[in-house]
Structure formats: C-alpha cells, structure tokens
C-alpha cells in the first residue's frame, strides 16, 4: 500500500512564455488531443471534474502530464471510480500505476498512458481521493480557455496552493516550493484566507500525511 500521489499543479500564475521548440509543439498537440479525448469521456459518463496540472510547455513547466481531478456528484465512491477506469480501459487507455490514500483506504490516483501517446510518454493522472478536498476543488473550479476554442474547468488558486503545500518536500520536491512562491505572488489576501481554510479541512479529514499544514503555509506566506 502506498500513500496518495504527489503531483504538479497548473495555474496562470506559473506561466513563463518561451518560443516552443518543434518537440514542445508536438507535445503540446498531444496534450491537447489527450485532454480533448478524456474530456469527452468524462462528459459521456457525467463525471464532474477539473484540470489541476500539467500542460507543461504551455505553462513553462518541466513536466509533461495532465492531472485531472474527477468527481461525480451523484454516487462518487471507489465503485464509481473503478467504473470510470474500466471505461477508459475500453477506450484503449493503459494503466501505468495505481495509488491508494492510506488514511482513508480510498483509491487516490490512477495514472494512464493515452492510446495516442506513442513514444511521447505523456501521461494522464486521474485523482479521485488524494488530498481530501476533491469535492471543494471541483465545485469551485473556474472555466478557462486552455487551448484556442477549448475551455475546461480549472482549479482555483487557493485549492492549488493547498494541494501544493500538502505535496511540498524541500528535499525531494524543491519545485513545489518554487511553485508555492509563484502562486503566492499571484494570490490575493482572500485567496490566502481560503487556502488556510482548505488546509484546515485537510487536517480535519486526516489526509494531511502527518504534516502541520497550516503552520507550514504560515511560514510560506510570511512576507507576501
């Protein structure tokens, strides 16, 4: 049994533009294609979801994957999650790894390889019960045009910050620290207040991975 996944997160505040290379352009096309594919499947299965990660080249990040946080309002549980996984398998998506949330015993994350990935190895993560604030993240997401003419629900800054603080580890994940600082520079006082409330929720739900999240966040945002 493993702990819940630690993942990269997407926000407008982390965008750093650079002229894309030919390789980056190909990856961007693949990411758009994969996202459109999975968005269509999620719509067909009536799953409510939002995008929380990846789109690396478009955002100036080094990672080449999506993280999609699905949530069904009607009957969301592990049975529903496993049903969605079976649907994806039936469409040619291959499972790379499965992670469980230790504190709750719930299915946390399933990482897939798209049927269109080829040699690019661009993966797609579905997060079901990783941080403990999946419901709030989906319900409060905002619609953003991530590709020309293609708008999807995207997690808001406070939820990204809360999940980043949960995942952050100075030794193994130094990029998370830089991402938190970038998010804080783009955040408002209200964003930081909401982040603190979300971290309190994570702690109360027991999905804080043994971390004093509010204390860590307080140390991060001093000076902002």
PABA-839458 format. One record per residue (C-alpha): z negated, y negated, x. Coordinates in steps of 0.1 Angstrom, whole numbers, plus 2048, in hexadecimal, padded with zeros to 3 digits. Layout:
BEGIN
ZYX...
This chain:
BEGIN
8008008008097DE80D7FF7BA8048157A47F083479480083377581585376280F8667428178697267FD88370E7F287F6E97EB8946CA7EC87B6BB8048836D581F8A86CD8208B76C48418DC6BF8408F36CB85C9186D385C91B6F885392B71086B94572985E92A74485E91272D84B92E72683293474B82C90E75182890C7338109287437FB9177647FB8F67557F09077427D49197627C98F97777CA8E575C7B78FF75A79C9007807998DA7847958D776577F8F07767678DC7967688BB7847618CB7727448D87927358B67A27388A578372A88F77F74888075C74E88275477388473878D8917357B18777307CC8897367ED8A573B8058C772B8028C27278278E07158338E16FC8168BD6F381D8BD6F38438A67118458A972F85C8A574A8428C275982F8B476680E8AB75D7EB8897627DB88B7637B686C7647A187377678085B77676386178373F84D77072584D78D70C8417AC71D83D7A474282B7C07558347DA7708477EE75685E7D074F8627C977486C7ED77B8857EB75E8957CD76E8977DF78F8A97FC77F8C27E476F8C97D57928CD7F87A18E68007858FA7E17908FB7EC7B48DE7D97C38CB7EE7DE8A67ED7E389B7E48068767E380285B7E37E78397D17EB81A7D47D68007B97CF7E07C97DD7C77B67C97D77BD7A77E97DE7AE8087CE79F82C7CF7AB82F7B07C18527AE7D08727C27D288C7B87EC8B07C07E48D17C17F68ED7B47E190B7CA7DA9207AD7E990B7A98089207BE8209177B684490679583B8E57A68328DB78981A8BF7978068B078D7E488B78F7DE87D7937BA8597897B984679779B8217937A381D7867C78097667C57F87687A380874879682A75678D82674C76881E72877083972678A85473277284871E7548466FD76786670177B8826E777A8A76EA7768BA6E17978DF6E379F8DE6F97BE9036FD7C191E6E77B191E6EE78C90370878F8E06FF7838C271678589D71377F88B70B7A086570B7A88556E97AA8446DA7C98206E37C08287077BA83C7097DA81F6F97ED8057117DE81A7307E782072280A7FB71D8107F574080480F74E81C80873883A7FC74785A7FC73387A80175189181B76587E82B74B86782C72987984A71E86483471E84581E70385583D6ED85B8496F48388286EA8298296C983D84C6C28308426C980D8236B381083969681D84E6997FD83069E7E581E6857CF7F86837CA7FE6947A88116B07BA7F46B67D27DB6B67B57EF6D07A37F26E57C27CC6E57C67C96F17A27E270D7A87D07187C77B07197B37C273079A7CE7477B57AA74A7C279C7517A07B776C79A7AE77D7BA7D177B7C97C67637E67C877E8007A577680C7AD75281479A73380B7BA7227FE7AC7017F279A6FB8127BA7038267CE6EC8107B56D08147B96D383A7DF6D38377E16B48217C969D8347DD67F83F7F7682823
